[in-house]
Amino acid sequence: MTRSIVSVLVATALGGALLSAAPPAAADTLLVDRARQPAAVAVPARGMSMAEVEARFGAPSERLDPRGGQKRQWPTIHRWVYPSFTVYFERNKVIDTVANRATAAEVGPKPAIR
């Protein structure tokens, strides 16, 4: 065998030995991963009106101050907070629902601007 083939075989053997000796990889579960899982509780669907959300889920525990609306291109966004999720409305239609923290110890996004 040529010298270059021998060096490639030795390097491959050493690399395999190092990989087999390495500890198993561990991964953290991120809030993003949990948020992508199917919701454990029912949440408002995109396109529902404010009246439909309130009729189905009751009054929110908190209605945050609206944001935006200074220009026509910037629609007013309303935010309603429920115990397990926050609903975002563009004008009077649901555009998104975001799960709140699962536990008090969970590290997640910063709290909403009030």
Secondary structure per residue as TSV (DSSP state, phi and psi in degrees):
chain	resnum	aa	ss	phi	psi
A	1	M	-	360.0	152.2
A	2	T	-	-80.7	161.9
A	3	R	H	-64.4	-36.0
A	4	S	H	-68.6	-36.6
A	5	I	H	-67.4	-40.1
A	6	V	H	-63.4	-42.6
A	7	S	H	-66.1	-35.5
A	8	V	H	-66.8	-42.6
A	9	L	H	-64.6	-41.3
A	10	V	H	-64.9	-43.4
A	11	A	H	-63.5	-39.3
A	12	T	H	-64.8	-42.5
A	13	A	H	-64.9	-42.9
A	14	L	H	-65.3	-41.3
A	15	G	H	-62.3	-42.5
A	16	G	H	-63.5	-39.9
A	17	A	H	-65.1	-40.7
A	18	L	H	-65.9	-41.3
A	19	L	H	-66.6	-37.5
A	20	S	H	-73.2	-24.1
A	21	A	H	-86.1	-13.0
A	22	A	S	-71.1	144.9
A	23	P	-	-67.1	155.1
A	24	P	-	-63.1	146.0
A	25	A	-	-72.1	140.4
A	26	A	-	-119.7	146.5
A	27	A	-	-131.9	145.6
A	28	D	-	-86.6	150.8
A	29	T	-	-90.6	119.6
A	30	L	-	-87.8	156.3
A	31	L	H	-58.3	-35.3
A	32	V	H	-61.3	-41.4
A	33	D	H	-63.6	-41.7
A	34	R	H	-66.8	-37.3
A	35	A	H	-68.2	-26.2
A	36	R	H	-78.4	-15.6
A	37	Q	S	-71.5	155.3
A	38	P	-	-58.0	141.6
A	39	A	-	-65.4	136.0
A	40	A	S	-76.4	-24.3
A	41	V	S	-118.5	157.3
A	42	A	-	-69.5	138.9
A	43	V	-	-130.2	157.8
A	44	P	-	-61.2	142.5
A	45	A	-	-88.6	152.0
A	46	R	T	-57.9	134.7
A	47	G	T	97.7	-12.9
A	48	M	-	-66.7	149.0
A	49	S	B	-85.3	166.1
A	50	M	H	-58.8	-41.4
A	51	A	H	-63.9	-40.6
A	52	E	H	-65.7	-41.0
A	53	V	H	-63.3	-45.9
A	54	E	H	-67.2	-35.5
A	55	A	H	-68.0	-37.6
A	56	R	H	-85.4	-39.0
A	57	F	H	-109.5	-2.3
A	58	G	-	83.5	-179.0
A	59	A	S	-71.1	141.7
A	60	P	-	-69.3	155.6
A	61	S	S	-72.0	-23.5
A	62	E	E	-155.1	139.5
A	63	R	E	-112.6	111.1
A	64	L	E	-77.8	157.7
A	65	D	E	-59.5	139.5
A	66	P	E	-67.5	152.7
A	67	R	E	-123.1	151.8
A	68	G	-	83.6	-164.3
A	69	G	-	87.3	3.3
A	70	Q	S	-69.5	-31.4
A	71	K	S	-128.1	162.6
A	72	R	T	-62.3	-33.4
A	73	Q	T	-72.1	-17.0
A	74	W	S	-108.8	89.8
A	75	P	-	-67.2	155.0
A	76	T	-	-72.5	130.9
A	77	I	E	-109.7	122.9
A	78	H	E	-104.2	145.8
A	79	R	E	-128.6	125.7
A	80	W	E	-114.6	131.6
A	81	V	E	-104.6	125.4
A	82	Y	-	-111.0	166.9
A	83	P	S	-55.9	-37.3
A	84	S	S	-111.4	-5.2
A	85	F	E	-156.4	162.9
A	86	T	E	-120.3	134.7
A	87	V	E	-107.4	134.1
A	88	Y	E	-110.9	129.2
A	89	F	E	-116.1	138.5
A	90	E	E	-103.2	115.7
A	91	R	T	58.3	-102.9
A	92	N	T	-125.0	16.9
A	93	K	E	-115.8	142.2
A	94	V	E	-67.0	128.8
A	95	I	E	-110.6	-23.5
A	96	D	E	-164.8	154.5
A	97	T	E	-130.3	129.5
A	98	V	E	-119.9	131.2
A	99	A	E	-70.3	137.5
A	100	N	-	-78.9	176.9
A	101	R	-	-58.0	141.1
A	102	A	S	-74.6	-39.0
A	103	T	S	-136.8	163.6
A	104	A	T	-67.1	-26.4
A	105	A	T	-84.1	-10.6
A	106	E	-	-69.3	135.7
A	107	V	-	-95.7	120.0
A	108	G	-	-140.8	-153.4
A	109	P	S	-68.4	162.5
A	110	K	-	-64.0	151.8
A	111	P	-	-61.1	157.5
A	112	A	-	-63.7	147.4
A	113	I	-	-72.9	127.6
A	114	R	-	-101.1	360.0
